[in-house]
Amino acid sequence: MRKVTHSRTSQVIHAPIEKVWEFVTVPNNWVKLQLGTWMVHGSGGLDDVASVSRTMQPGEHFIEYMHMPDRFDLVGDWEVTKCEAPTQWGFKSVHWYGPAMPTDMDVTYTLEKVDDNTTRWSRHRVTTSRPGKENTIDFLDDKNDLEDEYQAVTRRFLEDGIPNSPPYNPTPPHDRNWLQTLPCDA
């Protein structure tokens, strides 16, 4: 039987809903937070950065390179599943590069206008174990510290311009062509 877990996190951000939307729905912005995401590009290759520098639309793919010391080091191929500006945006895992991932993920961001300068940003992740696989990765099981930290750092960045300090990856942990060295679960 496939195990399904849910993670729900939420953060109140003192910024207009449009500003929050324009940040969280643009994958290239995630690099600015200095957390685990150290590079993002579109499915067209390393130089396909225009597509990830704007809000992406359903059916579009982006490649996210993630590295957290002593926790994970992998690359995800994500497909945008929903885009209903400025309230809902979602994406799901399509392929994993690197260590075999035992799960598929579906993530939805929901933005709610509290007032003209306040937005509630909620994040819901559904993790489904792949057939015959058991989840052994701590950050993918239920609610966890990493997702809370991601939202808190995003709030600080949008309110005060302060990224994660110190950064998790002060320099890229791998060279630009790292993806070509990794196995893909396709």
C-alpha positions in Angstrom: 0.0 0.0 0.0 1.3 3.4 -0.9 1.8 5.7 2.1 0.5 9.3 1.8 1.6 12.1 4.1 0.6 15.7 4.3 2.6 18.7 5.4 0.8 22.0 6.0 2.7 25.2 6.9 1.6 28.8 6.9 3.2 32.2 7.4 1.6 35.7 7.7 3.7 38.1 5.6 3.4 41.9 6.0 3.3 42.6 2.2 0.6 42.9 -0.4 -0.7 39.7 -1.9 0.7 40.7 -5.3 4.2 41.1 -4.0 4.1 37.7 -2.2 2.7 36.1 -5.4 5.4 37.6 -7.6 8.1 36.2 -5.4 6.9 32.7 -4.4 5.7 31.7 -7.9 9.0 32.5 -9.6 11.3 29.5 -9.0 14.5 31.6 -9.7 13.7 33.7 -6.6 14.1 30.7 -4.3 17.9 30.9 -4.9 17.9 34.4 -3.3 16.8 32.9 0.0 20.1 31.1 0.4 18.5 28.0 1.7 18.9 24.6 -0.1 18.0 25.6 -3.6 21.2 26.7 -5.3 20.3 26.7 -9.0 17.1 26.7 -11.0 16.5 26.5 -14.8 13.8 25.6 -17.3 13.6 22.3 -19.1 15.5 23.8 -22.0 18.8 23.5 -20.3 21.2 25.5 -18.1 20.7 28.7 -20.1 16.9 28.5 -20.0 16.4 31.0 -17.2 13.8 33.3 -18.7 11.1 30.7 -18.0 12.0 30.5 -14.3 12.3 34.2 -13.9 8.5 34.8 -14.1 5.4 33.1 -12.7 5.3 29.7 -14.5 2.1 28.3 -16.1 0.5 24.9 -15.9 2.4 22.3 -18.0 5.8 24.2 -17.8 8.7 22.4 -16.2 11.6 23.7 -14.1 14.7 22.0 -12.7 15.6 22.7 -9.1 19.0 21.8 -7.7 18.8 21.3 -3.9 21.6 20.8 -1.4 21.4 20.8 2.4 24.6 19.7 4.1 24.1 16.3 5.9 20.5 16.0 4.6 20.1 15.8 0.9 21.8 16.6 -2.5 19.5 16.1 -5.5 17.8 17.6 -8.4 14.1 17.7 -9.1 12.2 18.0 -12.4 8.9 19.8 -11.5 5.8 20.5 -13.5 3.6 23.4 -12.7 0.0 22.1 -12.2 -2.0 25.2 -11.3 -1.8 29.0 -11.6 -4.7 31.1 -10.4 -3.3 34.5 -9.8 -2.9 35.8 -7.1 -4.3 33.0 -4.9 -3.1 29.5 -5.9 -0.1 28.0 -7.6 1.1 24.4 -7.6 3.7 22.0 -8.9 4.4 18.3 -8.8 7.5 16.1 -9.1 8.0 14.4 -12.4 11.6 13.0 -12.2 14.4 12.9 -9.6 18.1 13.1 -10.5 20.7 11.8 -8.0 19.8 9.3 -5.2 16.7 7.3 -5.9 13.8 9.2 -4.3 11.1 6.9 -2.8 8.3 9.4 -3.2 6.3 11.7 -5.5 5.3 15.1 -4.3 2.5 17.5 -5.1 2.8 21.0 -3.6 0.2 23.8 -3.6 0.7 27.4 -2.5 -2.4 29.3 -1.4 -2.3 33.0 -0.8 -5.0 34.8 1.1 -5.3 38.6 1.4 -5.7 39.5 5.0 -5.6 43.3 4.3 -3.9 45.6 1.8 -0.5 45.0 3.3 -0.8 41.5 4.8 -0.9 38.1 3.2 -1.3 34.6 4.6 0.8 32.2 2.5 0.0 28.5 3.1 1.9 25.6 1.7 0.4 22.1 1.4 2.6 19.2 0.3 1.3 15.8 -0.4 4.0 13.1 -0.4 3.1 9.7 -1.9 5.5 6.8 -1.6 6.3 5.1 -4.8 5.1 1.5 -5.3 7.3 -0.9 -3.3 9.3 2.0 -1.7 9.3 3.2 1.8 10.1 6.9 2.7 13.3 7.1 4.6 13.9 10.8 4.0 13.2 12.9 7.1 12.2 16.1 5.4 9.5 14.4 3.4 7.6 12.9 6.2 4.7 14.9 7.6 5.3 18.5 8.7 9.0 19.3 9.3 11.5 22.0 10.3 12.7 22.6 6.7 9.3 23.8 5.4 8.7 26.0 8.4 12.2 27.5 7.9 11.6 28.1 4.2 8.4 30.0 4.8 10.0 32.0 7.7 13.0 33.0 5.6 10.7 34.0 2.7 8.8 36.2 5.1 12.0 37.9 6.4 13.2 38.3 2.8 9.9 39.9 1.6 9.5 42.1 4.7 13.1 43.1 5.4 15.3 41.9 2.4 17.2 39.5 4.7 18.0 36.1 3.3 19.1 33.1 5.3 22.2 34.0 7.3 24.6 32.3 7.1 23.7 30.8 3.7 23.5 27.0 3.4 25.5 27.0 0.2 27.8 30.1 0.2 29.2 28.8 -3.1 27.6 26.3 -5.4 28.2 22.8 -4.1 28.7 21.4 -7.6 29.7 22.7 -11.0 27.2 23.8 -13.7 27.3 20.5 -15.5 26.6 18.3 -12.4 23.1 17.2 -13.8 24.8 15.2 -16.6 26.6 13.1 -14.0 23.4 12.0 -12.1 21.2 9.1 -12.8 17.5 9.9 -13.5 14.6 7.8 -12.3 12.9 8.1 -15.7 
